[in-house]
Amino acid sequence: MSQAQVKKSTNWVSILTIPAALIVSILLYIFVFGDPDNFNADHSPKEGNFFAIIHEGGVIVPILMTLFLTVFTVVIERLFTVYSAKGTGSLETFLQKVKTNLNSGQVAAAVADCDKQKGSVANVVRAGLNKYSEMEKDTELEKEQKVLAIQKEMEEATSLELPMLEKNLSILATIASVATLIGLLGTVIGMIKAFSALATAGTPDPAALSAGISEALINTAIGIGTSAVAIIFYNVFTGMIDKLTYGIDEIGFSISQTFASKNK
């Protein structure tokens, strides 16, 4: 798949993920978790029935499920995008081959390595190598100007590729905060119901009290769990992107320094 196709697919993911996740969550809540077979005759959850227990979380559950499904979808999409950016082979091996070919003056071979590797890193390196070849043929500019031109070309290529790598990470960062808050909202609603049962005149309704506490705890658990997953993968992807960026910076420095040393 080309970089243009990858960018197009990420745009569709951003647009459709949350509405689709909301629809799926509502259907699951009503028809799967709310299936009558999951409950006893008095509408209490059957012992050990996980679906029924989740259903007891109330109307906040579909919202939390939407956030969780969104996190899951974004994680899958980001994994695909980041690994596509690395290219088809080992990134470290690729960068080493480029350095070796540059040191031996084989720029065309280094460009061929970029064509084999593919991905965002290879695109940036190819841009730098093409500028390298162009500057070698240029007889008007000073050496310092040529080195700056190579560096500028790689910076521009990097600025075009990095937004695609960082796309949708803001969704994970937002959900990491929002999921906990929505879980707490469900907790508050559940506790209100529980205290309402305690405030009932006469003997409090144990079933209503239990249902309120159950709703509170279920929403708390789902909210915290979703937030934790979002935080973990946000940090994972940030680390992976930082590694790619470091690789680009390293090879960019090598390209410019090699040009400077060979054109004294």
WOHURA-V443197 format. One record per residue. N is the residue number from 1. RES is the residue in three letters. D_CENTER is the distance of its C-alpha to the mean C-alpha in whole Angstrom. Layout:
N,RES,D_CENTER + N,RES,D_CENTER
//
This chain:
1,MET,19 + 2,SER,20 + 3,GLN,17 + 4,ALA,19 + 5,GLN,18 + 6,VAL,14 + 7,LYS,14 + 8,LYS,16 + 9,SER,14 + 10,THR,11 + 11,ASN,13 + 12,TRP,14 + 13,VAL,11 + 14,SER,11 + 15,ILE,15 + 16,LEU,15 + 17,THR,13 + 18,ILE,14 + 19,PRO,18 + 20,ALA,17 + 21,ALA,16 + 22,LEU,19 + 23,ILE,21 + 24,VAL,20 + 25,SER,20 + 26,ILE,24 + 27,LEU,25 + 28,LEU,24 + 29,TYR,26 + 30,ILE,29 + 31,PHE,30 + 32,VAL,28 + 33,PHE,28 + 34,GLY,31 + 35,ASP,33 + 36,PRO,37 + 37,ASP,37 + 38,ASN,35 + 39,PHE,37 + 40,ASN,41 + 41,ALA,44 + 42,ASP,43 + 43,HIS,39 + 44,SER,38 + 45,PRO,36 + 46,LYS,37 + 47,GLU,37 + 48,GLY,34 + 49,ASN,32 + 50,PHE,29 + 51,PHE,28 + 52,ALA,31 + 53,ILE,30 + 54,ILE,26 + 55,HIS,28 + 56,GLU,30 + 57,GLY,28 + 58,GLY,29 + 59,VAL,27 + 60,ILE,24 + 61,VAL,23 + 62,PRO,22 + 63,ILE,20 + 64,LEU,18 + 65,MET,18 + 66,THR,16 + 67,LEU,13 + 68,PHE,13 + 69,LEU,13 + 70,THR,10 + 71,VAL,8 + 72,PHE,9 + 73,THR,9 + 74,VAL,5 + 75,VAL,5 + 76,ILE,8 + 77,GLU,7 + 78,ARG,4 + 79,LEU,7 + 80,PHE,10 + 81,THR,9 + 82,VAL,9 + 83,TYR,12 + 84,SER,14 + 85,ALA,14 + 86,LYS,15 + 87,GLY,18 + 88,THR,20 + 89,GLY,22 + 90,SER,21 + 91,LEU,20 + 92,GLU,23 + 93,THR,26 + 94,PHE,25 + 95,LEU,25 + 96,GLN,28 + 97,LYS,30 + 98,VAL,29 + 99,LYS,31 + 100,THR,34 + 101,ASN,34 + 102,LEU,34 + 103,ASN,37 + 104,SER,39 + 105,GLY,39 + 106,GLN,37 + 107,VAL,35 + 108,ALA,35 + 109,ALA,34 + 110,ALA,31 + 111,VAL,30 + 112,ALA,31 + 113,ASP,28 + 114,CYS,26 + 115,ASP,27 + 116,LYS,26 + 117,GLN,23 + 118,LYS,21 + 119,GLY,17 + 120,SER,17 + 121,VAL,18 + 122,ALA,21 + 123,ASN,21 + 124,VAL,22 + 125,VAL,24 + 126,ARG,26 + 127,ALA,27 + 128,GLY,28 + 129,LEU,30 + 130,ASN,32 + 131,LYS,32 + 132,TYR,34 + 133,SER,36 + 134,GLU,37 + 135,MET,38 + 136,GLU,40 + 137,LYS,42 + 138,ASP,42 + 139,THR,46 + 140,GLU,46 + 141,LEU,43 + 142,GLU,43 + 143,LYS,42 + 144,GLU,40 + 145,GLN,39 + 146,LYS,37 + 147,VAL,35 + 148,LEU,34 + 149,ALA,33 + 150,ILE,31 + 151,GLN,29 + 152,LYS,29 + 153,GLU,28 + 154,MET,25 + 155,GLU,24 + 156,GLU,24 + 157,ALA,22 + 158,THR,19 + 159,SER,19 + 160,LEU,18 + 161,GLU,16 + 162,LEU,13 + 163,PRO,12 + 164,MET,11 + 165,LEU,9 + 166,GLU,8 + 167,LYS,8 + 168,ASN,6 + 169,LEU,5 + 170,SER,8 + 171,ILE,8 + 172,LEU,6 + 173,ALA,9 + 174,THR,12 + 175,ILE,11 + 176,ALA,12 + 177,SER,15 + 178,VAL,16 + 179,ALA,16 + 180,THR,18 + 181,LEU,21 + 182,ILE,21 + 183,GLY,22 + 184,LEU,24 + 185,LEU,26 + 186,GLY,26 + 187,THR,28 + 188,VAL,30 + 189,ILE,31 + 190,GLY,32 + 191,MET,34 + 192,ILE,36 + 193,LYS,37 + 194,ALA,38 + 195,PHE,40 + 196,SER,41 + 197,ALA,43 + 198,LEU,44 + 199,ALA,46 + 200,THR,48 + 201,ALA,51 + 202,GLY,53 + 203,THR,51 + 204,PRO,47 + 205,ASP,45 + 206,PRO,44 + 207,ALA,42 + 208,ALA,40 + 209,LEU,40 + 210,SER,38 + 211,ALA,36 + 212,GLY,35 + 213,ILE,34 + 214,SER,32 + 215,GLU,30 + 216,ALA,29 + 217,LEU,28 + 218,ILE,26 + 219,ASN,24 + 220,THR,24 + 221,ALA,22 + 222,ILE,20 + 223,GLY,18 + 224,ILE,18 + 225,GLY,17 + 226,THR,14 + 227,SER,13 + 228,ALA,14 + 229,VAL,11 + 230,ALA,9 + 231,ILE,10 + 232,ILE,10 + 233,PHE,7 + 234,TYR,6 + 235,ASN,9 + 236,VAL,9 + 237,PHE,6 + 238,THR,9 + 239,GLY,11 + 240,MET,11 + 241,ILE,11 + 242,ASP,14 + 243,LYS,15 + 244,LEU,15 + 245,THR,16 + 246,TYR,19 + 247,GLY,20 + 248,ILE,20 + 249,ASP,22 + 250,GLU,24 + 251,ILE,25 + 252,GLY,26 + 253,PHE,28 + 254,SER,30 + 255,ILE,31 + 256,SER,32 + 257,GLN,34 + 258,THR,36 + 259,PHE,37 + 260,ALA,38 + 261,SER,40 + 262,LYS,41 + 263,ASN,43 + 264,LYS,45
//
